[in-house]
Amino acid sequence: MDEGCSTCCDILIAILLPPLGVFLKYGCMMEFWICLLLTILGYIPGIIYALCVLA
């Protein structure tokens, strides 16, 4: 049950601030930097990438 709530919170954070959601799960690894770059280039691609990585 706790894992479901955690996933829901991760997805909510990923929609609001995509790099933060990826950072909380993976830390400062390559996934975070890709998400940050995509978010800077366009907010929607950052959200899509974050959701794909977290799901």
PDB file of N, CA, C and O in Angstrom:
ATOM      1  N   MET A   1       0.822  -1.192   0.000  1.00  0.00           N
ATOM      2  CA  MET A   1       0.000   0.000   0.000  1.00  0.00           C
ATOM      3  C   MET A   1       0.865   1.254   0.000  1.00  0.00           C
ATOM      4  O   MET A   1       0.521   2.227  -0.671  1.00  0.00           O
ATOM      5  N   ASP A   2       1.951   1.260   0.716  1.00  0.00           N
ATOM      6  CA  ASP A   2       2.837   2.408   0.798  1.00  0.00           C
ATOM      7  C   ASP A   2       3.502   2.699  -0.550  1.00  0.00           C
ATOM      8  O   ASP A   2       3.738   3.858  -0.891  1.00  0.00           O
ATOM      9  N   GLU A   3       3.798   1.660  -1.303  1.00  0.00           N
ATOM     10  CA  GLU A   3       4.448   1.851  -2.602  1.00  0.00           C
ATOM     11  C   GLU A   3       3.518   2.570  -3.572  1.00  0.00           C
ATOM     12  O   GLU A   3       3.982   3.384  -4.371  1.00  0.00           O
ATOM     13  N   GLY A   4       2.232   2.291  -3.524  1.00  0.00           N
ATOM     14  CA  GLY A   4       1.258   2.954  -4.379  1.00  0.00           C
ATOM     15  C   GLY A   4       1.157   4.439  -4.089  1.00  0.00           C
ATOM     16  O   GLY A   4       1.057   5.252  -5.008  1.00  0.00           O
ATOM     17  N   CYS A   5       1.184   4.794  -2.812  1.00  0.00           N
ATOM     18  CA  CYS A   5       1.138   6.203  -2.420  1.00  0.00           C
ATOM     19  C   CYS A   5       2.414   6.914  -2.849  1.00  0.00           C
ATOM     20  O   CYS A   5       2.375   8.062  -3.293  1.00  0.00           O
ATOM     21  N   SER A   6       3.534   6.233  -2.714  1.00  0.00           N
ATOM     22  CA  SER A   6       4.812   6.800  -3.124  1.00  0.00           C
ATOM     23  C   SER A   6       4.836   7.063  -4.619  1.00  0.00           C
ATOM     24  O   SER A   6       5.307   8.114  -5.055  1.00  0.00           O
ATOM     25  N   THR A   7       4.336   6.124  -5.409  1.00  0.00           N
ATOM     26  CA  THR A   7       4.291   6.296  -6.853  1.00  0.00           C
ATOM     27  C   THR A   7       3.370   7.442  -7.234  1.00  0.00           C
ATOM     28  O   THR A   7       3.680   8.209  -8.146  1.00  0.00           O
ATOM     29  N   CYS A   8       2.257   7.566  -6.557  1.00  0.00           N
ATOM     30  CA  CYS A   8       1.310   8.654  -6.824  1.00  0.00           C
ATOM     31  C   CYS A   8       1.958  10.004  -6.518  1.00  0.00           C
ATOM     32  O   CYS A   8       1.814  10.947  -7.295  1.00  0.00           O
ATOM     33  N   CYS A   9       2.657  10.103  -5.417  1.00  0.00           N
ATOM     34  CA  CYS A   9       3.342  11.348  -5.064  1.00  0.00           C
ATOM     35  C   CYS A   9       4.456  11.655  -6.059  1.00  0.00           C
ATOM     36  O   CYS A   9       4.648  12.813  -6.432  1.00  0.00           O
ATOM     37  N   ASP A  10       5.191  10.636  -6.493  1.00  0.00           N
ATOM     38  CA  ASP A  10       6.254  10.832  -7.488  1.00  0.00           C
ATOM     39  C   ASP A  10       5.688  11.377  -8.790  1.00  0.00           C
ATOM     40  O   ASP A  10       6.274  12.275  -9.394  1.00  0.00           O
ATOM     41  N   ILE A  11       4.566  10.848  -9.223  1.00  0.00           N
ATOM     42  CA  ILE A  11       3.948  11.301 -10.468  1.00  0.00           C
ATOM     43  C   ILE A  11       3.435  12.729 -10.325  1.00  0.00           C
ATOM     44  O   ILE A  11       3.572  13.526 -11.253  1.00  0.00           O
ATOM     45  N   LEU A  12       2.855  13.063  -9.196  1.00  0.00           N
ATOM     46  CA  LEU A  12       2.373  14.427  -8.960  1.00  0.00           C
ATOM     47  C   LEU A  12       3.536  15.421  -8.975  1.00  0.00           C
ATOM     48  O   LEU A  12       3.432  16.487  -9.581  1.00  0.00           O
ATOM     49  N   ILE A  13       4.624  15.082  -8.323  1.00  0.00           N
ATOM     50  CA  ILE A  13       5.810  15.941  -8.323  1.00  0.00           C
ATOM     51  C   ILE A  13       6.389  16.053  -9.727  1.00  0.00           C
ATOM     52  O   ILE A  13       6.838  17.125 -10.132  1.00  0.00           O
ATOM     53  N   ALA A  14       6.379  14.940 -10.477  1.00  0.00           N
ATOM     54  CA  ALA A  14       6.916  14.951 -11.840  1.00  0.00           C
ATOM     55  C   ALA A  14       6.087  15.844 -12.759  1.00  0.00           C
ATOM     56  O   ALA A  14       6.626  16.408 -13.712  1.00  0.00           O
ATOM     57  N   ILE A  15       4.813  15.982 -12.498  1.00  0.00           N
ATOM     58  CA  ILE A  15       3.977  16.867 -13.319  1.00  0.00           C
ATOM     59  C   ILE A  15       4.243  18.334 -12.954  1.00  0.00           C
ATOM     60  O   ILE A  15       4.298  19.190 -13.837  1.00  0.00           O
ATOM     61  N   LEU A  16       4.406  18.619 -11.681  1.00  0.00           N
ATOM     62  CA  LEU A  16       4.632  19.997 -11.252  1.00  0.00           C
ATOM     63  C   LEU A  16       6.052  20.466 -11.543  1.00  0.00           C
ATOM     64  O   LEU A  16       6.243  21.538 -12.117  1.00  0.00           O
ATOM     65  N   LEU A  17       7.048  19.673 -11.154  1.00  0.00           N
ATOM     66  CA  LEU A  17       8.465  19.994 -11.367  1.00  0.00           C
ATOM     67  C   LEU A  17       9.190  18.726 -11.825  1.00  0.00           C
ATOM     68  O   LEU A  17       9.708  17.976 -10.998  1.00  0.00           O
ATOM     69  N   PRO A  18       9.227  18.486 -13.127  1.00  0.00           N
ATOM     70  CA  PRO A  18       9.772  17.224 -13.633  1.00  0.00           C
ATOM     71  C   PRO A  18      11.187  16.876 -13.145  1.00  0.00           C
ATOM     72  O   PRO A  18      11.410  15.734 -12.743  1.00  0.00           O
ATOM     73  N   PRO A  19      12.155  17.813 -13.162  1.00  0.00           N
ATOM     74  CA  PRO A  19      13.496  17.427 -12.699  1.00  0.00           C
ATOM     75  C   PRO A  19      13.535  17.021 -11.220  1.00  0.00           C
ATOM     76  O   PRO A  19      14.318  16.154 -10.832  1.00  0.00           O
ATOM     77  N   LEU A  20      12.691  17.646 -10.406  1.00  0.00           N
ATOM     78  CA  LEU A  20      12.661  17.302  -8.983  1.00  0.00           C
ATOM     79  C   LEU A  20      12.160  15.880  -8.773  1.00  0.00           C
ATOM     80  O   LEU A  20      12.706  15.144  -7.952  1.00  0.00           O
ATOM     81  N   GLY A  21      11.129  15.492  -9.506  1.00  0.00           N
ATOM     82  CA  GLY A  21      10.617  14.130  -9.380  1.00  0.00           C
ATOM     83  C   GLY A  21      11.654  13.091  -9.761  1.00  0.00           C
ATOM     84  O   GLY A  21      11.781  12.065  -9.093  1.00  0.00           O
ATOM     85  N   VAL A  22      12.398  13.349 -10.833  1.00  0.00           N
ATOM     86  CA  VAL A  22      13.444  12.413 -11.265  1.00  0.00           C
ATOM     87  C   VAL A  22      14.605  12.431 -10.272  1.00  0.00           C
ATOM     88  O   VAL A  22      15.181  11.385  -9.971  1.00  0.00           O
ATOM     89  N   PHE A  23      14.950  13.616  -9.761  1.00  0.00           N
ATOM     90  CA  PHE A  23      16.046  13.723  -8.793  1.00  0.00           C
ATOM     91  C   PHE A  23      15.749  12.951  -7.518  1.00  0.00           C
ATOM     92  O   PHE A  23      16.639  12.298  -6.973  1.00  0.00           O
ATOM     93  N   LEU A  24      14.523  13.015  -7.037  1.00  0.00           N
ATOM     94  CA  LEU A  24      14.171  12.314  -5.804  1.00  0.00           C
ATOM     95  C   LEU A  24      14.284  10.801  -5.959  1.00  0.00           C
ATOM     96  O   LEU A  24      14.542  10.099  -4.981  1.00  0.00           O
ATOM     97  N   LYS A  25      14.096  10.293  -7.168  1.00  0.00           N
ATOM     98  CA  LYS A  25      14.164   8.856  -7.380  1.00  0.00           C
ATOM     99  C   LYS A  25      15.580   8.387  -7.736  1.00  0.00           C
ATOM    100  O   LYS A  25      16.030   7.355  -7.238  1.00  0.00           O
ATOM    101  N   TYR A  26      16.280   9.132  -8.590  1.00  0.00           N
ATOM    102  CA  TYR A  26      17.570   8.676  -9.111  1.00  0.00           C
ATOM    103  C   TYR A  26      18.768   9.471  -8.614  1.00  0.00           C
ATOM    104  O   TYR A  26      19.905   9.041  -8.811  1.00  0.00           O
ATOM    105  N   GLY A  27      18.554  10.594  -7.989  1.00  0.00           N
ATOM    106  CA  GLY A  27      19.678  11.419  -7.573  1.00  0.00           C
ATOM    107  C   GLY A  27      20.236  12.185  -8.771  1.00  0.00           C
ATOM    108  O   GLY A  27      19.509  12.487  -9.717  1.00  0.00           O
ATOM    109  N   CYS A  28      21.511  12.490  -8.724  1.00  0.00           N
ATOM    110  CA  CYS A  28      22.137  13.319  -9.753  1.00  0.00           C
ATOM    111  C   CYS A  28      22.729  12.453 -10.867  1.00  0.00           C
ATOM    112  O   CYS A  28      23.864  12.677 -11.287  1.00  0.00           O
ATOM    113  N   MET A  29      21.985  11.488 -11.337  1.00  0.00           N
ATOM    114  CA  MET A  29      22.459  10.612 -12.405  1.00  0.00           C
ATOM    115  C   MET A  29      22.026  11.166 -13.756  1.00  0.00           C
ATOM    116  O   MET A  29      21.430  12.241 -13.822  1.00  0.00           O
ATOM    117  N   MET A  30      22.321  10.442 -14.832  1.00  0.00           N
ATOM    118  CA  MET A  30      22.058  10.900 -16.191  1.00  0.00           C
ATOM    119  C   MET A  30      20.576  11.192 -16.435  1.00  0.00           C
ATOM    120  O   MET A  30      20.250  12.106 -17.193  1.00  0.00           O
ATOM    121  N   GLU A  31      19.670  10.432 -15.806  1.00  0.00           N
ATOM    122  CA  GLU A  31      18.247  10.656 -15.997  1.00  0.00           C
ATOM    123  C   GLU A  31      17.845  12.064 -15.568  1.00  0.00           C
ATOM    124  O   GLU A  31      17.029  12.714 -16.221  1.00  0.00           O
ATOM    125  N   PHE A  32      18.427  12.526 -14.465  1.00  0.00           N
ATOM    126  CA  PHE A  32      18.123  13.873 -13.970  1.00  0.00           C
ATOM    127  C   PHE A  32      18.566  14.934 -14.963  1.00  0.00           C
ATOM    128  O   PHE A  32      17.814  15.865 -15.251  1.00  0.00           O
ATOM    129  N   TRP A  33      19.770  14.805 -15.488  1.00  0.00           N
ATOM    130  CA  TRP A  33      20.305  15.812 -16.404  1.00  0.00           C
ATOM    131  C   TRP A  33      19.533  15.849 -17.720  1.00  0.00           C
ATOM    132  O   TRP A  33      19.319  16.919 -18.289  1.00  0.00           O
ATOM    133  N   ILE A  34      19.116  14.679 -18.202  1.00  0.00           N
ATOM    134  CA  ILE A  34      18.295  14.641 -19.415  1.00  0.00           C
ATOM    135  C   ILE A  34      16.965  15.334 -19.161  1.00  0.00           C
ATOM    136  O   ILE A  34      16.504  16.122 -19.986  1.00  0.00           O
ATOM    137  N   CYS A  35      16.355  15.045 -18.033  1.00  0.00           N
ATOM    138  CA  CYS A  35      15.064  15.656 -17.694  1.00  0.00           C
ATOM    139  C   CYS A  35      15.216  17.169 -17.527  1.00  0.00           C
ATOM    140  O   CYS A  35      14.352  17.926 -17.971  1.00  0.00           O
ATOM    141  N   LEU A  36      16.282  17.611 -16.903  1.00  0.00           N
ATOM    142  CA  LEU A  36      16.512  19.039 -16.730  1.00  0.00           C
ATOM    143  C   LEU A  36      16.676  19.733 -18.079  1.00  0.00           C
ATOM    144  O   LEU A  36      16.108  20.803 -18.298  1.00  0.00           O
ATOM    145  N   LEU A  37      17.440  19.138 -18.975  1.00  0.00           N
ATOM    146  CA  LEU A  37      17.634  19.710 -20.305  1.00  0.00           C
ATOM    147  C   LEU A  37      16.317  19.777 -21.079  1.00  0.00           C
ATOM    148  O   LEU A  37      16.007  20.792 -21.703  1.00  0.00           O
ATOM    149  N   LEU A  38      15.546  18.688 -21.032  1.00  0.00           N
ATOM    150  CA  LEU A  38      14.259  18.686 -21.733  1.00  0.00           C
ATOM    151  C   LEU A  38      13.287  19.704 -21.141  1.00  0.00           C
ATOM    152  O   LEU A  38      12.505  20.312 -21.872  1.00  0.00           O
ATOM    153  N   THR A  39      13.331  19.891 -19.834  1.00  0.00           N
ATOM    154  CA  THR A  39      12.447  20.862 -19.192  1.00  0.00           C
ATOM    155  C   THR A  39      12.851  22.286 -19.562  1.00  0.00           C
ATOM    156  O   THR A  39      11.992  23.150 -19.736  1.00  0.00           O
ATOM    157  N   ILE A  40      14.141  22.531 -19.681  1.00  0.00           N
ATOM    158  CA  ILE A  40      14.596  23.857 -20.094  1.00  0.00           C
ATOM    159  C   ILE A  40      14.190  24.132 -21.538  1.00  0.00           C
ATOM    160  O   ILE A  40      13.774  25.241 -21.873  1.00  0.00           O
ATOM    161  N   LEU A  41      14.315  23.116 -22.389  1.00  0.00           N
ATOM    162  CA  LEU A  41      13.964  23.297 -23.798  1.00  0.00           C
ATOM    163  C   LEU A  41      12.453  23.391 -24.017  1.00  0.00           C
ATOM    164  O   LEU A  41      11.996  24.044 -24.955  1.00  0.00           O
ATOM    165  N   GLY A  42      11.702  22.752 -23.170  1.00  0.00           N
ATOM    166  CA  GLY A  42      10.245  22.792 -23.272  1.00  0.00           C
ATOM    167  C   GLY A  42       9.648  22.044 -22.108  1.00  0.00           C
ATOM    168  O   GLY A  42      10.058  20.922 -21.811  1.00  0.00           O
ATOM    169  N   TYR A  43       8.691  22.644 -21.451  1.00  0.00           N
ATOM    170  CA  TYR A  43       8.148  22.061 -20.222  1.00  0.00           C
ATOM    171  C   TYR A  43       7.456  20.717 -20.469  1.00  0.00           C
ATOM    172  O   TYR A  43       7.606  19.790 -19.673  1.00  0.00           O
ATOM    173  N   ILE A  44       6.707  20.605 -21.557  1.00  0.00           N
ATOM    174  CA  ILE A  44       5.958  19.377 -21.863  1.00  0.00           C
ATOM    175  C   ILE A  44       6.898  18.191 -22.119  1.00  0.00           C
ATOM    176  O   ILE A  44       6.649  17.111 -21.582  1.00  0.00           O
ATOM    177  N   PRO A  45       7.975  18.342 -22.921  1.00  0.00           N
ATOM    178  CA  PRO A  45       8.888  17.202 -23.082  1.00  0.00           C
ATOM    179  C   PRO A  45       9.520  16.751 -21.766  1.00  0.00           C
ATOM    180  O   PRO A  45       9.778  15.563 -21.574  1.00  0.00           O
ATOM    181  N   GLY A  46       9.768  17.691 -20.867  1.00  0.00           N
ATOM    182  CA  GLY A  46      10.308  17.341 -19.547  1.00  0.00           C
ATOM    183  C   GLY A  46       9.327  16.510 -18.740  1.00  0.00           C
ATOM    184  O   GLY A  46       9.720  15.553 -18.074  1.00  0.00           O
ATOM    185  N   ILE A  47       8.051  16.872 -18.798  1.00  0.00           N
ATOM    186  CA  ILE A  47       7.009  16.117 -18.090  1.00  0.00           C
ATOM    187  C   ILE A  47       6.884  14.714 -18.670  1.00  0.00           C
ATOM    188  O   ILE A  47       6.822  13.734 -17.928  1.00  0.00           O
ATOM    189  N   ILE A  48       6.847  14.618 -19.993  1.00  0.00           N
ATOM    190  CA  ILE A  48       6.699  13.312 -20.640  1.00  0.00           C
ATOM    191  C   ILE A  48       7.868  12.407 -20.291  1.00  0.00           C
ATOM    192  O   ILE A  48       7.672  11.235 -19.972  1.00  0.00           O
ATOM    193  N   TYR A  49       9.087  12.943 -20.348  1.00  0.00           N
ATOM    194  CA  TYR A  49      10.259  12.138 -20.017  1.00  0.00           C
ATOM    195  C   TYR A  49      10.227  11.704 -18.542  1.00  0.00           C
ATOM    196  O   TYR A  49      10.513  10.549 -18.227  1.00  0.00           O
ATOM    197  N   ALA A  50       9.885  12.618 -17.658  1.00  0.00           N
ATOM    198  CA  ALA A  50       9.831  12.283 -16.228  1.00  0.00           C
ATOM    199  C   ALA A  50       8.816  11.186 -15.951  1.00  0.00           C
ATOM    200  O   ALA A  50       9.085  10.262 -15.182  1.00  0.00           O
ATOM    201  N   LEU A  51       7.658  11.287 -16.575  1.00  0.00           N
ATOM    202  CA  LEU A  51       6.633  10.259 -16.357  1.00  0.00           C
ATOM    203  C   LEU A  51       7.071   8.901 -16.908  1.00  0.00           C
ATOM    204  O   LEU A  51       6.795   7.865 -16.305  1.00  0.00           O
ATOM    205  N   CYS A  52       7.749   8.910 -18.048  1.00  0.00           N
ATOM    206  CA  CYS A  52       8.248   7.639 -18.611  1.00  0.00           C
ATOM    207  C   CYS A  52       9.315   7.029 -17.724  1.00  0.00           C
ATOM    208  O   CYS A  52       9.349   5.811 -17.547  1.00  0.00           O
ATOM    209  N   VAL A  53      10.172   7.842 -17.172  1.00  0.00           N
ATOM    210  CA  VAL A  53      11.253   7.325 -16.309  1.00  0.00           C
ATOM    211  C   VAL A  53      10.690   6.817 -14.984  1.00  0.00           C
ATOM    212  O   VAL A  53      11.145   5.793 -14.475  1.00  0.00           O
ATOM    213  N   LEU A  54       9.724   7.508 -14.427  1.00  0.00           N
ATOM    214  CA  LEU A  54       9.196   7.123 -13.120  1.00  0.00           C
ATOM    215  C   LEU A  54       8.171   5.977 -13.190  1.00  0.00           C
ATOM    216  O   LEU A  54       7.979   5.260 -12.208  1.00  0.00           O
ATOM    217  N   ALA A  55       7.528   5.810 -14.319  1.00  0.00           N
ATOM    218  CA  ALA A  55       6.503   4.773 -14.429  1.00  0.00           C
ATOM    219  C   ALA A  55       7.099   3.419 -14.785  1.00  0.00           C
ATOM    220  O   ALA A  55       6.368   2.438 -14.916  1.00  0.00           O
TER     221      ALA A  55
END
